[in-house]
């Protein structure tokens, strides 16, 4: 998932995406997968209104349009604000 976000947010070509990722050893207790399903939500009548990609795009855009909401979060977050591009 991080690769998809990195490519999407930073507009990094597939061939360079590993240059942006620091690979670290897995924790001994890490699960091989985390299955997620919306089946029960759908049984209750819920339906996604936007695709995952569109939802991420809208989320990034919201944070770009509302810097006052998060600009005082501190740390490196302020440094990356200018790097968010759609």
N, CA, C and O of each residue as an XYZ file, in Angstrom:
344
protein
N       0.824     -1.185      0.000
C       0.000      0.000      0.000
C       0.870      1.252      0.000
O       0.538      2.234     -0.664
N       1.976      1.229      0.735
C       2.818      2.411      0.782
C       3.352      2.756     -0.598
O       3.436      3.930     -0.958
N       3.716      1.736     -1.376
C       4.213      2.013     -2.724
C       3.165      2.754     -3.542
O       3.490      3.696     -4.264
N       1.918      2.334     -3.433
C       0.848      3.000     -4.179
C       0.708      4.448     -3.736
O       0.551      5.334     -4.576
N       0.760      4.703     -2.438
C       0.661      6.076     -1.936
C       1.864      6.900     -2.362
O       1.715      8.053     -2.767
N       3.059      6.317     -2.273
C       4.270      7.041     -2.638
C       4.232      7.454     -4.105
O       4.561      8.591     -4.445
N       3.833      6.532     -4.965
C       3.733      6.839     -6.392
C       2.667      7.909     -6.618
O       2.872      8.845     -7.390
N       1.534      7.762     -5.942
C       0.409      8.674     -6.143
C       0.713     10.078     -5.635
O       0.513     11.055     -6.357
N       1.191     10.185     -4.405
C       1.391     11.495     -3.782
C       2.606     12.210     -4.351
O       2.544     13.410     -4.622
N       3.693     11.504     -4.532
C       4.931     12.141     -4.985
C       5.113     12.079     -6.492
O       6.071     12.642     -7.022
N       4.221     11.413     -7.181
C       4.347     11.235     -8.629
C       5.683     10.595     -9.002
O       6.334     11.008     -9.961
N       6.082      9.585     -8.237
C       7.337      8.886     -8.471
C       7.094      7.770     -9.478
O       6.139      7.009     -9.331
N       7.946      7.659    -10.505
C       7.783      6.559    -11.458
C       7.996      5.210    -10.766
O       8.759      5.117     -9.804
N       7.325      4.174    -11.255
C       7.475      2.831    -10.680
C       8.938      2.429    -10.553
O       9.327      1.805     -9.565
N       9.751      2.783    -11.542
C      11.152      2.368    -11.550
C      11.969      3.012    -10.435
O      13.046      2.514    -10.109
N      11.488      4.108     -9.840
C      12.238      4.809     -8.796
C      11.608      4.703     -7.413
O      12.163      5.227     -6.448
N      10.471      4.042     -7.295
C       9.742      4.057     -6.021
C      10.556      3.461     -4.879
O      10.453      3.943     -3.750
N      11.361      2.430     -5.129
C      12.152      1.830     -4.051
C      13.208      2.783     -3.511
O      13.684      2.596     -2.391
N      13.586      3.808     -4.284
C      14.541      4.803     -3.794
C      13.941      5.658     -2.688
O      14.678      6.261     -1.908
N      12.627      5.719     -2.607
C      11.932      6.555     -1.618
C      11.541      5.773     -0.368
O      11.032      6.358      0.588
N      11.769      4.471     -0.360
C      11.314      3.623      0.742
C      12.515      3.086      1.505
O      13.458      2.570      0.906
N      12.478      3.208      2.834
C      13.486      2.590      3.691
C      12.935      1.247      4.155
O      11.981      1.194      4.931
N      13.536      0.172      3.679
C      13.097     -1.157      4.079
C      13.741     -1.520      5.411
O      14.945     -1.341      5.591
N      12.953     -2.021      6.329
C      13.442     -2.423      7.650
C      13.010     -3.864      7.894
O      12.055     -4.341      7.281
N      13.716     -4.562      8.795
C      13.319     -5.947      9.078
C      11.920     -5.990      9.693
O      11.533     -5.100     10.451
N      11.176     -7.033      9.356
C       9.857     -7.219      9.952
C      10.000     -7.504     11.436
O      10.994     -8.078     11.881
N       8.997     -7.098     12.192
C       8.946     -7.460     13.609
C       8.643     -8.951     13.684
O       7.959     -9.484     12.811
N       9.142     -9.631     14.713
C       8.884    -11.077     14.814
C       7.396    -11.424     14.862
O       7.000    -12.496     14.406
N       6.580    -10.548     15.399
C       5.160    -10.848     15.554
C       4.307    -10.353     14.388
O       3.081    -10.441     14.445
N       4.930     -9.839     13.344
C       4.154     -9.266     12.247
C       3.330    -10.353     11.540
O       3.824    -11.445     11.258
N       2.090    -10.029     11.269
C       1.227    -10.952     10.536
C       1.574    -10.911      9.057
O       2.055     -9.899      8.548
N       1.328    -12.007      8.381
C       1.598    -12.048      6.950
C       0.602    -11.206      6.168
O       0.929    -10.693      5.098
N      -0.592    -11.062      6.685
C      -1.582    -10.231      6.007
C      -2.625     -9.773      7.020
O      -2.793    -10.376      8.080
N      -3.302     -8.725      6.680
C      -4.367     -8.184      7.500
C      -5.623     -8.134      6.638
O      -5.895     -7.111      6.009
N      -6.389     -9.215      6.598
C      -7.555     -9.222      5.718
C      -8.610     -8.215      6.175
O      -8.981     -8.171      7.348
N      -9.072     -7.429      5.245
C     -10.107     -6.439      5.513
C     -11.243     -6.693      4.532
O     -11.014     -6.917      3.343
N     -12.441     -6.656      5.030
C     -13.596     -6.861      4.168
C     -14.701     -5.885      4.552
O     -14.873     -5.547      5.723
N     -15.428     -5.450      3.569
C     -16.571     -4.568      3.833
C     -17.887     -5.337      3.673
O     -18.954     -4.738      3.538
N     -17.797     -6.650      3.689
C     -18.974     -7.489      3.445
C     -20.120     -7.176      4.409
O     -21.264     -7.037      3.976
N     -19.831     -7.063      5.707
C     -20.900     -6.795      6.677
C     -21.486     -5.402      6.469
O     -22.692     -5.208      6.623
N     -20.648     -4.439      6.124
C     -21.156     -3.098      5.831
C     -22.080     -3.129      4.621
O     -23.128     -2.484      4.618
N     -21.694     -3.875      3.603
C     -22.521     -3.973      2.403
C     -23.849     -4.660      2.703
O     -24.876     -4.312      2.120
N     -23.831     -5.635      3.609
C     -25.078     -6.297      4.001
C     -26.031     -5.311      4.678
O     -27.248     -5.489      4.640
N     -25.470     -4.275      5.295
C     -26.288     -3.239      5.936
C     -26.699     -2.141      4.956
O     -27.415     -1.210      5.323
N     -26.237     -2.256      3.692
C     -26.620     -1.282      2.681
C     -25.561     -0.248      2.349
O     -25.802      0.629      1.520
N     -24.395     -0.328      2.973
C     -23.336      0.637      2.697
C     -22.683      0.342      1.356
O     -22.459     -0.817      1.006
N     -22.384      1.386      0.618
C     -21.650      1.271     -0.645
C     -20.634      2.396     -0.711
O     -20.922      3.527     -0.320
N     -19.452      2.086     -1.204
C     -18.422      3.116     -1.381
C     -18.900      4.111     -2.427
O     -19.422      3.721     -3.472
N     -18.721      5.389     -2.146
C     -19.134      6.425     -3.098
C     -18.007      6.814     -4.043
O     -18.263      7.329     -5.131
N     -16.767      6.574     -3.640
C     -15.614      6.879     -4.494
C     -14.655      5.691     -4.435
O     -14.690      4.901     -3.492
N     -13.810      5.575     -5.440
C     -12.810      4.508     -5.449
C     -11.726      4.818     -4.416
O     -11.624      5.941     -3.922
N     -10.924      3.807     -4.101
C      -9.826      3.998     -3.150
C      -8.883      5.093     -3.655
O      -8.491      5.978     -2.894
N      -8.523      5.029     -4.934
C      -7.607      6.013     -5.510
C      -8.189      7.415     -5.436
O      -7.490      8.358     -5.065
N      -9.456      7.562     -5.783
C     -10.099      8.879     -5.722
C     -10.191      9.360     -4.275
O     -10.014     10.550     -4.010
N     -10.460      8.464     -3.347
C     -10.515      8.838     -1.937
C      -9.177      9.346     -1.435
O      -9.128     10.330     -0.697
N      -8.088      8.691     -1.824
C      -6.744      9.154     -1.439
C      -6.476     10.512     -2.070
O      -5.960     11.410     -1.406
N      -6.826     10.674     -3.362
C      -6.604     11.958     -4.032
C      -7.350     13.069     -3.310
O      -6.792     14.140     -3.074
N      -8.609     12.821     -2.957
C      -9.400     13.838     -2.261
C      -8.825     14.143     -0.879
O      -8.831     15.294     -0.443
N      -8.330     13.118     -0.191
C      -7.741     13.327      1.133
C      -6.488     14.182      1.048
O      -6.325     15.122      1.825
N      -5.596     13.864      0.106
C      -4.375     14.658     -0.072
C      -4.737     16.093     -0.425
O      -4.150     17.031      0.115
N      -5.695     16.271     -1.322
C      -6.115     17.621     -1.713
C      -6.673     18.381     -0.520
O      -6.398     19.571     -0.368
N      -7.458     17.712      0.339
C      -8.019     18.384      1.508
C      -6.899     18.897      2.406
O      -6.957     20.029      2.886
N      -5.886     18.076      2.636
C      -4.773     18.511      3.479
C      -3.989     19.643      2.822
O      -3.502     20.536      3.515
N      -3.860     19.619      1.504
C      -3.209     20.728      0.803
C      -4.012     22.012      0.953
O      -3.436     23.084      1.140
N      -5.326     21.917      0.875
C      -6.200     23.087      0.941
C      -6.420     23.598      2.356
O      -6.920     24.710      2.527
N      -6.064     22.824      3.376
C      -6.299     23.205      4.770
C      -5.020     23.102      5.605
O      -4.997     22.369      6.594
N      -3.955     23.819      5.228
C      -2.694     23.704      5.976
C      -2.815     24.158      7.428
O      -2.064     23.685      8.281
N      -3.738     25.056      7.723
C      -3.889     25.514      9.105
C      -4.365     24.392     10.022
O      -4.127     24.436     11.229
N      -5.023     23.407      9.469
C      -5.532     22.299     10.264
C      -4.402     21.438     10.823
O      -4.512     20.894     11.922
N      -3.309     21.319     10.054
C      -2.259     20.399     10.465
C      -0.860     20.989     10.494
O       0.082     20.282     10.852
N      -0.682     22.252     10.134
C       0.666     22.809     10.025
C       1.396     22.895     11.359
O       2.625     22.946     11.370
N       0.688     22.914     12.481
C       1.341     22.963     13.781
C       1.578     21.574     14.366
O       1.855     21.443     15.558
N       1.472     20.549     13.547
C       1.641     19.185     14.042
C       3.076     18.932     14.485
O       3.330     18.016     15.267
N       4.014     19.734     13.994
C       5.400     19.622     14.422
C       6.186     18.612     13.621
O       5.664     17.941     12.730
N       7.461     18.524     13.965
C       8.344     17.550     13.341
C       8.498     17.750     11.848
O       8.390     18.864     11.336
N       8.751     16.655     11.165
C       9.010     16.676      9.731
C       7.768     16.948      8.901
O       7.881     17.212      7.703
N       6.592     16.893      9.498
C       5.366     17.070      8.722
C       5.344     18.418      8.015
O       4.843     18.520      6.895
N       5.879     19.448      8.650
C       5.893     20.763      8.007
C       6.806     20.764      6.781
O       6.532     21.450      5.797
N       7.883     19.999      6.845
C       8.840     19.983      5.748
C       8.271     19.319      4.501
O       8.663     19.674      3.389
N       7.359     18.367      4.656
C       6.854     17.667      3.472
C       5.651     18.353      2.848
O       5.225     17.970      1.758
N       5.084     19.372      3.523
C       3.867     19.997      3.006
C       4.042     20.456      1.561
O       3.145     20.249      0.744
N       5.163     21.067      1.229
C       5.383     21.554     -0.121
C       5.626     20.452     -1.130
O       5.578     20.701     -2.335
N       5.888     19.233     -0.667
C       6.169     18.121     -1.566
C       4.923     17.374     -2.010
O       5.009     16.488     -2.860
N       3.768     17.712     -1.454
C       2.541     17.020     -1.835
C       2.022     17.592     -3.143
O       1.652     18.764     -3.221
N       1.998     16.768     -4.149
C       1.538     17.206     -5.466
C       0.508     16.219     -5.977
O       0.608     15.015     -5.741
N      -0.481     16.743     -6.678
C      -1.466     15.865     -7.321
C      -1.221     15.834     -8.802
O      -1.940     15.153     -9.532
